[in-house]
Amino acid sequence: MVGFKKLAALAAAILPIFAAPVQNEVSDFSVESIADSYIVTLKSGLESRDLDGHLEWVTDAHRRSLNKRGLNGVEKTYEMATGFKGYAGKFDETTVEQIKARPDVS
């Protein structure tokens, strides 16, 4: 039986996900955004060291942000055999705009 985390990871690898709010299901099957939560997908063809370098950069960018109060920054990273690389976390709008502007972000 496939676990939920593996299924979610597979869906993330198959579907093009851009720095978009993470969705949370509620009881009436509607979808609700989780404030300041994002999944960031890096461009295909990047090496593990590229992911590491990007994560160092985003951690520093988040640390320097003046509006980061209560936001954790990077919370989970993804690197799959299929080549998918990305991460999830909570960021303020300034950091999100910096992430979107990076050439290594899809």
CYANA upper distance limits for C-alpha pairs under 8 A (distance plus 0.5 A):
  2 VAL  CA      6 LYS  CA      7.03
  2 VAL  CA      7 LEU  CA      7.05
  3 GLY  CA      7 LEU  CA      6.74
  4 PHE  CA      8 ALA  CA      6.47
  5 LYS  CA      9 ALA  CA      6.53
  6 LYS  CA     10 LEU  CA      6.60
  7 LEU  CA     11 ALA  CA      6.68
  8 ALA  CA     12 ALA  CA      6.62
  9 ALA  CA     13 ALA  CA      6.74
  9 ALA  CA     78 TYR  CA      8.43
 10 LEU  CA     14 ILE  CA      6.74
 11 ALA  CA     15 LEU  CA      6.40
 12 ALA  CA     16 PRO  CA      7.75
 12 ALA  CA     17 ILE  CA      7.33
 13 ALA  CA     82 THR  CA      8.13
 13 ALA  CA     84 PHE  CA      6.15
 16 PRO  CA     41 THR  CA      8.44
 17 ILE  CA     39 ILE  CA      7.68
 17 ILE  CA     40 VAL  CA      7.61
 17 ILE  CA     41 THR  CA      6.65
 17 ILE  CA    106 SER  CA      8.40
 18 PHE  CA     39 ILE  CA      7.58
 18 PHE  CA     40 VAL  CA      6.43
 18 PHE  CA     41 THR  CA      6.47
 18 PHE  CA    106 SER  CA      6.57
 19 ALA  CA     38 TYR  CA      6.27
 19 ALA  CA     39 ILE  CA      6.04
 19 ALA  CA     40 VAL  CA      5.19
 19 ALA  CA     41 THR  CA      7.48
 19 ALA  CA     96 VAL  CA      8.16
 19 ALA  CA    100 LYS  CA      7.50
 20 ALA  CA     37 SER  CA      8.44
 20 ALA  CA     38 TYR  CA      5.84
 20 ALA  CA     39 ILE  CA      6.66
 20 ALA  CA     40 VAL  CA      7.92
 21 PRO  CA     33 SER  CA      6.51
 21 PRO  CA     34 ILE  CA      7.06
 21 PRO  CA     35 ALA  CA      7.75
 21 PRO  CA     36 ASP  CA      7.43
 21 PRO  CA     37 SER  CA      5.86
 21 PRO  CA     38 TYR  CA      5.16
 21 PRO  CA     39 ILE  CA      7.45
 22 VAL  CA     33 SER  CA      6.46
 22 VAL  CA     34 ILE  CA      6.34
 22 VAL  CA     37 SER  CA      6.02
 22 VAL  CA     38 TYR  CA      5.83
 22 VAL  CA     39 ILE  CA      6.95
 23 GLN  CA     31 VAL  CA      6.75
 23 GLN  CA     32 GLU  CA      6.25
 23 GLN  CA     33 SER  CA      5.26
 23 GLN  CA     34 ILE  CA      6.71
 24 ASN  CA     31 VAL  CA      6.32
 24 ASN  CA     32 GLU  CA      5.79
 24 ASN  CA     33 SER  CA      6.55
 24 ASN  CA     34 ILE  CA      7.09
 25 GLU  CA     29 PHE  CA      6.66
 25 GLU  CA     30 SER  CA      6.85
 25 GLU  CA     31 VAL  CA      5.51
 25 GLU  CA     32 GLU  CA      6.92
 26 VAL  CA     30 SER  CA      6.48
 26 VAL  CA     31 VAL  CA      6.80
 26 VAL  CA     32 GLU  CA      7.59
 36 ASP  CA     71 LEU  CA      8.26
 36 ASP  CA     90 LYS  CA      5.72
 36 ASP  CA     91 PHE  CA      6.12
 36 ASP  CA     92 ASP  CA      6.79
 36 ASP  CA     93 GLU  CA      8.29
 37 SER  CA     88 ALA  CA      7.82
 37 SER  CA     89 GLY  CA      6.13
 37 SER  CA     90 LYS  CA      4.90
 37 SER  CA     91 PHE  CA      7.13
 38 TYR  CA     88 ALA  CA      6.05
 38 TYR  CA     89 GLY  CA      6.09
 38 TYR  CA     90 LYS  CA      6.71
 38 TYR  CA     91 PHE  CA      7.95
 39 ILE  CA     86 GLY  CA      7.74
 39 ILE  CA     87 TYR  CA      6.25
 39 ILE  CA     88 ALA  CA      4.78
 39 ILE  CA     89 GLY  CA      7.21
 40 VAL  CA     86 GLY  CA      5.89
 40 VAL  CA     87 TYR  CA      5.86
 40 VAL  CA     88 ALA  CA      6.63
 40 VAL  CA    105 VAL  CA      7.72
 40 VAL  CA    106 SER  CA      8.22
 41 THR  CA     84 PHE  CA      8.16
 41 THR  CA     85 LYS  CA      6.73
 41 THR  CA     86 GLY  CA      4.92
 41 THR  CA     87 TYR  CA      7.31
 41 THR  CA    105 VAL  CA      6.57
 41 THR  CA    106 SER  CA      6.08
 42 LEU  CA     46 LEU  CA      8.20
 42 LEU  CA     51 LEU  CA      8.36
 42 LEU  CA     84 PHE  CA      8.03
 42 LEU  CA     85 LYS  CA      6.07
 42 LEU  CA     86 GLY  CA      5.86
 42 LEU  CA    104 ASP  CA      6.19
 42 LEU  CA    105 VAL  CA      4.85
 42 LEU  CA    106 SER  CA      5.70
 43 LYS  CA     85 LYS  CA      8.16
 43 LYS  CA    104 ASP  CA      6.07
 43 LYS  CA    105 VAL  CA      6.03
 43 LYS  CA    106 SER  CA      5.49
 44 SER  CA     83 GLY  CA      6.90
 44 SER  CA     84 PHE  CA      7.12
 44 SER  CA     85 LYS  CA      8.04
 45 GLY  CA     83 GLY  CA      7.43
 46 LEU  CA     50 ASP  CA      6.37
 46 LEU  CA     51 LEU  CA      7.70
 46 LEU  CA     83 GLY  CA      8.43
 46 LEU  CA     85 LYS  CA      8.43
 47 GLU  CA     51 LEU  CA      7.19
 48 SER  CA     52 ASP  CA      6.78
 48 SER  CA     79 GLU  CA      8.41
 49 ARG  CA     53 GLY  CA      6.54
 50 ASP  CA     54 HIS  CA      6.59
 51 LEU  CA     55 LEU  CA      6.59
 51 LEU  CA     85 LYS  CA      7.48
 51 LEU  CA     86 GLY  CA      8.11
 52 ASP  CA     56 GLU  CA      6.75
 53 GLY  CA     57 TRP  CA      6.76
 54 HIS  CA     58 VAL  CA      6.62
 55 LEU  CA     59 THR  CA      6.49
 55 LEU  CA     74 VAL  CA      8.37
 56 GLU  CA     60 ASP  CA      6.78
 57 TRP  CA     61 ALA  CA      6.63
 58 VAL  CA     62 HIS  CA      6.47
 58 VAL  CA     74 VAL  CA      8.39
 58 VAL  CA     95 THR  CA      8.43
 58 VAL  CA     99 ILE  CA      7.78
 59 THR  CA     63 ARG  CA      6.58
 59 THR  CA     73 GLY  CA      7.26
 59 THR  CA     74 VAL  CA      7.51
 60 ASP  CA     64 ARG  CA      6.70
 61 ALA  CA     65 SER  CA      6.82
 61 ALA  CA     95 THR  CA      6.98
 62 HIS  CA     68 LYS  CA      7.31
 62 HIS  CA     73 GLY  CA      6.66
 62 HIS  CA     91 PHE  CA      7.55
 62 HIS  CA     95 THR  CA      6.58
 63 ARG  CA     68 LYS  CA      8.07
 65 SER  CA     92 ASP  CA      8.37
 65 SER  CA     94 THR  CA      7.83
 65 SER  CA     95 THR  CA      7.41
 67 ASN  CA     92 ASP  CA      6.64
 67 ASN  CA     94 THR  CA      8.40
 68 LYS  CA     72 ASN  CA      8.33
 68 LYS  CA     91 PHE  CA      7.23
 68 LYS  CA     92 ASP  CA      6.24
 71 LEU  CA     90 LYS  CA      5.77
 71 LEU  CA     91 PHE  CA      6.38
 71 LEU  CA     92 ASP  CA      7.76
 72 ASN  CA     89 GLY  CA      7.30
 72 ASN  CA     90 LYS  CA      6.07
 72 ASN  CA     91 PHE  CA      7.70
 73 GLY  CA     89 GLY  CA      5.69
 73 GLY  CA     90 LYS  CA      5.45
 73 GLY  CA     91 PHE  CA      5.97
 74 VAL  CA     87 TYR  CA      7.27
 74 VAL  CA     88 ALA  CA      6.44
 74 VAL  CA     89 GLY  CA      4.79
 74 VAL  CA     90 LYS  CA      7.15
 75 GLU  CA     87 TYR  CA      7.97
 75 GLU  CA     88 ALA  CA      6.30
 75 GLU  CA     89 GLY  CA      5.23
 75 GLU  CA     90 LYS  CA      7.96
 76 LYS  CA     87 TYR  CA      6.00
 76 LYS  CA     88 ALA  CA      5.70
 76 LYS  CA     89 GLY  CA      7.16
 77 THR  CA     85 LYS  CA      8.24
 77 THR  CA     86 GLY  CA      6.41
 77 THR  CA     87 TYR  CA      4.61
 77 THR  CA     88 ALA  CA      6.89
 78 TYR  CA     84 PHE  CA      7.74
 78 TYR  CA     85 LYS  CA      5.84
 78 TYR  CA     86 GLY  CA      5.54
 78 TYR  CA     87 TYR  CA      6.04
 79 GLU  CA     83 GLY  CA      7.45
 79 GLU  CA     84 PHE  CA      6.21
 79 GLU  CA     85 LYS  CA      4.99
 79 GLU  CA     86 GLY  CA      7.17
 80 MET  CA     84 PHE  CA      5.76
 80 MET  CA     85 LYS  CA      7.08
 91 PHE  CA     95 THR  CA      6.56
 91 PHE  CA     96 VAL  CA      6.76
 92 ASP  CA     96 VAL  CA      6.79
 93 GLU  CA     97 GLU  CA      6.65
 94 THR  CA     98 GLN  CA      6.93
 95 THR  CA     99 ILE  CA      6.66
 96 VAL  CA    100 LYS  CA      6.67
 97 GLU  CA    101 ALA  CA      6.82
 98 GLN  CA    102 ARG  CA      7.16
 99 ILE  CA    105 VAL  CA      7.61
100 LYS  CA    105 VAL  CA      6.96
101 ALA  CA    105 VAL  CA      8.16
